[in-house]
Amino acid sequence: MKESIQRDHRLWYSKPAKVWNEALPIGNGRLGAMIFGGVAEERLQLNEDSIWYGGPRDRNNEDALPNLPHIRKLITEGKLREAEELASMTMAGLPEAQRHYLPLGELQLSFGHHEGPVEDYVRELDLDRGVSRVSYRINEIRYTRELFASHPDQAIILRISADQKNAVSMKARFNRQNWRYLEKTKKWEQSGLIMLGECGGKDGNSFAAVMKAIPNEGACRLLGEYLLVENASSVTLILAAGTTFRQEDPELHSKLHVEELSQTPYDTLLARHTSDYGELYNRVALNLTKRSNRNDLPTDERLEQFQKGADDPGLIETYFQFGRYLLISSSRPGSLPANLQGIWNDSFTPPWDSKFTININAQMNYWLAENCNLSECHEPLFDLIERMREPGRITARVMYNCRGFTAHHNTDIWADTAPQDTYLPASFWPMGAAWLCLHLWEHYRYSQDRLFLEQAYETMKESAQFLLDYLIEDAEGRLITCPSVSPENSYKLPSGETGVLCTGASMDFQIIEALFTACIRSAELIGRDHSFRKELAAALERIPKPQIGKLGQIQEWMEDYEEVEPGHRHISHLFGLYPGELFTPEHTPELAKAARTTLERRLDNGGGHTGWSRAWIIHFWARLQDGQKAYENVRALLEHSTLPNLFDNHPPFQIDGNFGGSSGIAEILMQSHTDVIRLLPALPSSWSDGSAAGLRARGGYTLDFSWRMGKVTEVTVKSTTAGLCQLEGPGLAYVSFNTEPGQSYTFA
């Protein structure tokens, strides 16, 4: 089935990018580039995932613990202003900011023999092969550039060619704009350039970028900071880069690596890249229409028509696959996780420092990893969580006198766990590590990898230990969190005083319920920690349960406070709807109804105005099984929060909306968070005919299925494990069957 429905998906444009938000991304997890596609002048904006300003620091505020009882007392007494003033002085990190992500620089190319009009210009990103191309004619000569970032060969490779002999002449140089004083460019033999620099501070990383030209015919030479290629028929540029985060001598390592690759034919490098990339990308195919594809239109024009109301399911298919492309390109085993911008950042002072924001954004980056069949791409997040354990233990002990490990709403390359900023609506929220640990449990649920679970359990347990110690007993005998916040919202007391610090935000208890339950189940599966399971179960009995407020909504706080901003971008108290599983139409219809009321109220007051928030809302409607509302929000994501290159627009660019958009589309088509795998649980009428292949379900299953007139016509389940599989969907009678590893089961 998969082969029959795989589409030709590409982004293409009839003119070069004028600004960064129009450029096209390539990446191999660690190295990335934004390609502008200029004609006489080309610019590749470069990134390497470990180029961050400065080094590791202990930022934990030792005044937090002595003042914690007083802060808690002030909050419970409703003295919010006093509590928040004291917290801002005693709980903030020292200094208050973590490290920030930096660009590697730019590769600037200038081409000779480019006088004359430009004809037949095309700039494209081929999602099926993970290759970008620029092609045009000048003076009857066809020039072509082919670019890709190879994961197996850990390099960015650029092939420049012409259809006439000896027609390629160019000069190349590295550049870092206004930060050039931090770097040095030097020559390497007769065909290479090396850029060296520091990432800031005596304890920061050092970096090296190495590029070599391999011309076919013609000649290479170096003048000053420039590499010149003259009268070649084609030339291949190979670029490698690294930092002391991974390599003791990144210059030597990169030179040896480039030298080795330069002995390999270009066609071999390309074949290795497309094979490696295709093994991931080709796992999933999506077809939402039998109508003709509109890919004869440039992508920016196609998006503009969609934003004016045109129906274009094929564009949604491309958008879905583009999200998968971006995760493959920014998160591979051995790389750092995708940050707020994936790996693509051109600013030395990026928005929100381009870090890992862990009160929704970093988590959303990985929602598509499992259901969209990119499980390996989840691994960099797991690596970061492991590195957070040691600093998180220090934060837990110094700030709260708790066991286990914790983190707040941000972390960075050094796995910093102390609070980020003195931003009261977000900073003093110690639930970041707990939410991240749920990704470990989800990976097990999809993969059924018992060895992974045995390792991950210890991390999950340590996060749960922190929460057991952090919970305090209130006057009613309940176990509550304090201080906390509902990210990043504010509430109003009956007295009119407003604040953010609180005793127990609803989201906290929903995360605790999910993590403690996951730990109990994990310990049962691997047969350990019987007494710890009992401790967790006893605590679960005492944490506050979700409450329905006076407006029929899920309460955001323990008390039914008035919201200062009813249309807030965060809808954290619906964690239990997605990614949690507390609210379902089947098992908790009253809570599901209240979740719907919550969602409608947020949207009626202007919610969903950021890209990632809109992507989250798609998941909410999908879980509520409202296909039309889910589709309206898919449209809204593309209409209001998508840039010409299909990057998500927060604004500014933030990649979580892309990842959340793809995950949300998959959630519309299939859900597996209950005991039953549900096909087409929220199918919109405009997607009445279609097919999907390669989507993953919890339990170790991969599904291919097709539908017509809104009803399932065929489904094939491929199993990696022995177990009981339950299926249902429109047009498909409930099916329950036992599976064996490696077997497929088809129903029509």
N, C-alpha and C positions, 0 to 999 in steps of 0.2 A: 504493500500500500504506500509506503513512504516514498518510494521512487516515483510513483505515478502522480503524486501531488506536490513534489518539491518544485518551488517556483524560482524564477530568475530574479533575485532581489539585488538591486543596486541603488545607490544614491548617485545621481548625475546632474551636471550643471553645464550650462552653455557659456559660462564666463568664469574668470578667476574669482577667488574670494577677495573681497575688499577689506574685510575685518576678520578677526579671530573667530567670531561666532558663525562665520560662513565656511571656515576651513574644515578639512576632513581629517579625522583621527585614524592613526594606525598605532598598534602597540603589541608587545609580547608579554605583558604583565609587568615587566620591569622597565623596559625602554618604550618611550612613546614619542610621536611626532604629530604635529598639526600641519597639514599640507595646504598651502594657499593656491598653488597651481598657476602662478604668474607665468607670463610668456618669456619676455627677455630677462626678467628678474624673478627668481623663485625664492621662496622663504620657507624653510622648515623650522618650526618652533619645536624645540627638543625638551624632553623630560626624562629623568631617571628617578625611580621611585624612592631612593634613599638620600636624595639631596634635600636635606632639611637644615634650617639654620640652627647652629649650636648643638650642644651635646646634652647628656643626661644630667638631671639635677634632683636633689631631694627638696621638694617644695612644700612638704607637709607642715602645717601651722601647728606648733606645739601648744598654742594657746586655745586650741579647739577643745581638748578634753576637759581642762579645768572649768571652762565656761559652758560646757554642754548642759549640765543640769539647770543652770540659770536660764539658758535659751529655751529649753523645754518648758520651764515653769512660766516664762513670759508668754510663750505661744498658747499654752493651755488657759492662761488668764485672759487671753484676747488682747494682750499688749503687743500688737504686731510691730508697730514702729520701733519700739525699744528692742524687741527680739531681733529684728532684721538689722538694726544698726550694730548690735553686738555681734551678730553672726558675720556681718560683712568685715568686721575687724579681726575676729578670732578664727574664722573658718576658711577664709580665702587663702589660696596658695601663695607662697612667698618665693619668687614674685608671682603675681596673679596669673600670668600667661604661660602656657605651654609653648613648645617649639612649633615652628610653621614650615610648611612645604615651599620649596623654591624651584624655579626653572633651571634646567641645565644650560640653556642658551638657545642660539639659533645657528643654523647652517644657511648661509646666504650664497646663492648661485646666480651668476650673470652669464648669459649666453651670447656668443658671437653670431654673425650672419643673420641677425633677426630684424633687419630693416625690411619694411614692406608690410602690406596688410596681412592680418591673421584670418585664416579661413578654417572652417570645419572644427572649431574648438570644442573639445569635450573634456570635462574634469569629472572623474567618477571614483566611487568606492564600491568595489565588487564584494558584496557580503558573502557570496557563495565561496569565494576563494581567499578572502582576507587580503586583497590586493587593491591598491589605489593606482589610477592611471591618469595621465594628462596627455592629450594628443591634439595636434593642430598642424596646419600647413602654412608655410611662408615661402613665397617664391617657388612654388611647385615642389617644395621639399616637405615631406611628412616627418615631423619630430614627435617622438613618443618618450614619455617617462613612465617607468613602472616602479612602484615603491611598496615595500612591505617590511614589517618588523617580525623577524623570525624568532620563534621560541626555541626550536631545537638548536639554532645556531647563535642565539643570544646577540643579535645584531640588527641594525636597520640597514636595509640594502636598497639602493637606488640604481636603476638601469636607465641610461639616457642613450637613445639611438635615433638614427635618421635613415630614411629609405634611399639615400644617396651616399656613396663612399666619401669619407673624409669631410663630412658636413658638420661634425660636432666639435665646436670650440667653446670653452667655458672657463670661468674662474670661480673659485670657491673660497670661502673664509668662514671661520667661527666668529660669533659675536654674542655679547651679553648686554647690549644696550647700555644703560646708565650704570651697570654694575661691572663694567669691563675692568675697572681698576682692581677687582678681586681676582682676576684671572690672567694667565699668561699663555700666549700661543707660540708654539715653536715648530720648526720644520722637522720632518721625519724622512730621512733619505731624500729621494727625488720625487716622491709621489704621495707623501702623507703629511698631515697636520695633526698636532696634538694641542689640546687646550687643557690647562691645569688650573686649579683654583681651590679655595677654601670655602666651606659652607657656613662660616661665621663662628667667631670665638675660638679661643685656643683649644677648647675641648670638642669642637665640631669636626665633622667629617671633612676629608679632602677628596677632591674628585679629579677624574681625568676623562677626557673624551678623545678618541683616536679615530681618524678617518684616513682611508687610503683609496686612491684611484687606480683602477685597472683598465687601461684603454685598449681597445681593439684598433690597431693601427694608430697613427698619430703619435704624439709625444706628450710627456708630462714634465713640468718643471715647477720650482718654487721661487717666488719673489716676495720678500717681506712676509706678511701674514697670509699670502694668497697661494693657492694651488692652481696652476694653469694646465689645461688640457687643450691641445691644438690639433685640429685637422684629423680627428678620430672618426671612425665609422660608428663607434659606440663606446661608452665608458660605463663601468660599474663602480659605484662608490659604496664602500663598506664602512659602517660606523659602529663602534663599540664604545661603551662608557661604563664607569663604575665608581664606587667610593670606598673609603676605608671602613664603611659599615660592614662590608663583606670581604674586601681584599686588603691585605696589608700594603700592597703596592699596586693600586689600580692602574697606574700608567703602564707598568711592565705587563701586568695581566692583560690589559686591553691590547697592547702592541702584539704580544704573542698570539692572542686570539685572532686579531685581524690578519696577521701574517698567515696564520693557518688557513683562514677562510679564503684568503686571496688566491690560494692554490686550487680552489674548488670552482668548477665551471658554474656560471650564473644559472644555467638551466637546472643544475643539481640543487643549488641553494633554493631556487624557487620551488622545485618539486618537494624538497624536504619540508618547506614551510607549508605549502598547500595541503600536503598529506597530514601533517600534524594538526593544523588548524581545522581541516575538514573532518577529522575524526571526532572533534567536539561539535562543530557547527552542524554537521549533517545528521546529527542524532534526532533533530526535531524538524518537522515540516508542518506548515499550517496553510490551509486553503479556506478562505471565507467567502469565496464567490466563484461561480462558473462563468461570470461575465469577463469580457476582455480586460486584460490588464492595461492600466493607463500609464505604463512606464515609458511610453513614447514622449511624455512631457517631462521636462526637467523637474527635479524634485522640489525646488523652491517654488516653481509655478504650480506644481501639483498641490503642495501644501497650502499655498495661497488660495487656490480654488476650494480646497477642503475647508479652510477657515471662513470662506464665504458661504458655506452650506452644501457644497457638492458631496455626493455619496461616493466613497472610494474605499471599499473594503481592502483592496490590494495595497493601499498606502498603510492601512493598519497592520496588514501582514508584514510589510517591510519594516514598520516601526517596531513591531514585536521582535523580529529577527535582529534588528539593529541593537536592541537592548542586549540580546544574547551575544552579539558581536562585541559589544563594549565590555561585557564581563570577561569574555575570553581574552580580550586585548588588555585588560587592566588588572587581572587577578589570576595568576597561574601559580602552580606549586613552586615554591622558592621565592616568590615575589612578596612584597608587602601587600596588605589588602587594598582594595580600591578605596580611595579617600573621598572627600566631598566632590572632587572633580575627576574621579577615576585616577588617572595619572597625568591628565592634560591640564596644565596650568602655565600661564604666561606671565604671571605677576610675582614680583618679589615681596609684595604685601597682599596676598590673595584674600578674598572674602572668607571670613571666619577661619583664616589661616590655612584653609584647605586641609584640615586635620581629619580625624575620625570622630565625628559627633555621634555619641552613643545613647542619645535619648530618642532616636528614631532613625536617623539618616544612615549610619553605618549598617544598622540592621536591615533597613530597606534595600540597601545595595545588594544584599545576599538573599532576599526572598525568592528570587528566580533561580538560585543555584541548584536547588533540588528539584522543584517541579518542572523546570525547563531543561533538566538533564545535563547540568554542568557541575556535577558534584565535586569534581577535582578543583574547580575554581573556588570552592568554599574553603579550601585548605589554608590559604593565607590568613583568613580571619581566625581560624583555630590556632595558628602559630602565634598571632598577636595576643589572643586570650591567654595562652600559656606564658608568654613573656610578661603579661600583666600580673601574674600571680604573686611574684616576689615583691614588686613595688606596692601591689594592692594589699599585701599582708602588713607592710609598714604603715600604709594609710589607715587600715582598719585598727591597728594597735595604737598609733600615735593620736589619731583624731577621735576615736570612739572607744578605745579599750576593748575591742572585740576580737574574737578569733576569726579565722578565715581571711578572705580577701575581698576588697571592694574597689569600685571605681565610680566616678561621678559622671558628668554628662559629656566629657571629652577625653580623648587620649591622643598620643602622638607616636612618632617613630620609636621613642624610647619607652613606650608603654607606661607613660606617666598616669597616675591614678588620683593625684590630688585635685581639688576643685579647680576649674578653669574659669578665669574672669571673676569679677564681683558683680555678676548679673543675677540678681536675686531670684528672678523667675525660673532660673535653670541651674545655677552653679551648685547649690547645696542639696543635691539629689543623689543619694548613694546607691542607686539601683542599676547603674550602667552595666556593671559586671554580671549581675544576675540576669538581665535581659540577654546579654551576649551569650551566656552559658546555655540558654535555651536553644541556640543554634547547634550546639553539640548534640543535644537530644534529638532535634529535628533531623540532623544528618544520620543518626542511628535509625530513626523511624523509617526513613526512605531507603537506606542501604542495608539495614539488618546486619551490620558488621559488628559482631559481638566483641572482637578484639578492640575495635575502636571504642566501643562503649566502656569496656573495662578501663581504658586509659582516661576517657573523658569523664567518667563518673567521679574520679578523685577531684577534678576541677569543679564540677557541678556541686559536689559535696562541700568543698571549701567555700564556695559562694553562699551556699545554704547555711553553713555554720556562722558566717558573718551575720546573716539576717536573723538567725535565732538569737544571737547576742544583742543585735541592734533593736529588736522589738522590745517595747516596754509595756507594762500593764497600765491600763487606764482605770478610771474610777469605777467602771462597769465590769472590770475583770477581763476586758478584751486585750489582745496583743496588737499594738499599733506601732507605726513608724513615726518618729518625731526627732528632729525636724525633717520635713520633706516638702516637696512641691508637686503640683500637677503641671508637668512641663507644657508650655512656658506661660501658663495662664495665671490670672489674678482673680481674687474673690472679694466680696464686700460683706462686712459684718453688719448686723442690724443697727449698730451705732453709726454706720456710714464709713467707718475706717476700712481702708482697703489694704490688702496684703497678698503675699505669695507663700511664705512659710506657713506650714500647717501641721496638724496632727493627722496624719494618715490620708494621703490622696488615694482615690479609688484605684488608680493604676498600680500603685504599690502592691495592694493586696491581690490584684489580679496576676501580677508578675510572681508574687510569692506563692500563690496557689499553683501556678504553672510549674515553677521551679521545684517546689517541695514535692509535688505529685510526680514530676519527672525523676527526681532523686529516689523516691520510694519505689517507683516502677523499675528503675535501673538497678537498684540494689537487689530487688527481687529476681530480676533476670540473671544477674551474675552471682547471686547467692551470697551476699555479705551484709554486714551492718544491720542486724535485726533490731538492736536497741536503738540505733539512730533512726531507723524507719519509724519506730514507735514515737520517738521524740518529735519527728516531723509531723506525724499524723496527729499527735496531741496539739501541736501548735496550730495546725490547720483548723482544728475545731474551734479555736479561740480568735482567729482573725476575723475582722468584719466582713460580712458577705455583701454582694452588690445590692444597693438600695435604689428604689425608684422614687424620684422626687415629685414635688408638687405639680410640675408641668408634665408629668408622665415620662420624664427622661431618666436615664441612668445618672445617678448623682456623681459629680466629679470629685467631691470631697465627702468626708464622713457626715458632715452637716450639709443641709440643703441650702448652701450659700447662693447668693445672687452673683452671677458672673459679671465682671467688669466689661469683658469683651465677648459677647455671646457668639460672634462669628470668628472666634480664634482659629488660627491655622492648625494648632495641635488639637487632636480629638483623643487625648490619651486615655480617657475613661472608657473608650471603646476598644482598648487592648483586648478585652475578653471576647470581642467579636472577631477581631483579626489583629495580630497573628495568633492570639489566644483562642480558646475553644469553649469558654464558659457560656457564651450566649449563642444558642442555635435555635432555629425555628422548630426543629424536631423535639428537642429535649427540654428547652427552657423558653417556651413561646412567649411568656410574659416579659422576660428580659429581652428577648429578640424584638418584641414590639416596642419596648422602652428604648432600645438601641436605635430603632428606626426613628422614633420621635426625637432623640438626641441628634441624629444625623440631619433630619429635616430642619431642626431649629438652627443648627450650625450653618447650613447652607442658606437658609432664609435670611440670615444675618451677615452674609458675605463670605462664609468660609470657603475653603478650597481655592484660595487666591494665590497659593504658591504651588509650584509643580509637584513637589513631593507630597504635599497635603492632598492634592487632587488624585494622585496615584493611590494613596491610602484609602481614599473614599471609594475608588473603584472596587477595592477588596471588600469594603464594608457592604456595598450593595450586592456584590456577588455572594457573600455569605448570607445575606438576607434573601437571596434567590430572586432578586428583582432585576431581570435582564434589561429592561428598558432604562432604568436608572443607571445601571452599570454602564450601558452603552453611552448614555448621555455624558457620563463623566469621562469615558474614553475620548469621546469627541472633544469635550472641554479641555482635556489635557493637551490635545494636538492644536486646538483652536487658540488657546490663550497662553500656553506654557511651553511651546516648542519653537526652537530657533530654526533658521533656514537649513542648517546642517543636521537637523533633527535632534540636536542636543536639548536637554530639558532646561527650561528657563525658570529659575526660582521666583523672580529674577534676583541676581544674575545667574549665569550658568551654574547648575549643580546637578550632578549626574544621578542622584537617587531617584528622581522622577522618571528617568529612562528605565532604570531597573525595576522600579515599582510598576511602571506601565506595562512592561512585558509580563511580570508576575501576575498582575491583575487580569490581563487577558487570558492567561492560562487558568486562573481561578474561576473565571466566567465559564470556561469550557469543562473543567473537571475539578472536583474537590474530594479530599480523602482524609479530612480531619476527624471524622467519626468512624465508626466501625465499617461503614459502607462507602465504597467508591461511587460517587455520583457523577454521571456524565450529563453534560449540558444543564447544570443546575440553575444557570442564570443566562440562558441564551437569548439575545435580543432578536426581534423579528427580522431585522435587516441582515442577520447572519443565518437565515433559515436553512441554507444548503451549505455544506462544507465538509471538511475532514481535517483531522489532526493526527500526527504520528510522532511517537517518541516521548510524549509527556510522561512524567514519573508520578507515581502514587505512593503514599506511605504503605509500608508492608513489603517493599521490595519488588514492586510491579512497574512495568512499562506498558503503556497502552497506545494502540493505534485504533482510531475509530472514525466513522463517517456518519453523516446524518443528512436527511432530506426532509424538507418541509417541517423542520424543527424536531424530527424524531430520529433516534439512532437506527441506522440500517445495518451496521456491522461493527463489531468490536473484537480486537485481538488483545489478549492479556499475556505478556511475557513475564515469567516469574523467575526471580533469583533465589527463592527460598521455598521451603515447605511450609504451608500454612493454609488457613481458611480465607478465601477471597470472596467478598460480597459485592455485587454490582447492581446498580439500578440506573434508570434514566428514562426519559420520555420515549415511548415506543419499544422499550426493552423491559420485559418482565423481570422482576427481582430474581437474581441468580446468585446462588451460593455454591461454591465448589472448593475442593481441596487441591492445592497446587504442589508441584514438585520442582526443585531447582532446574533451571534450564529448559523448562517446558513452556509451550504456548497453547493458549486456549481461545478458540474463536466462537463467537455467538452472533447470529444474524436474525 
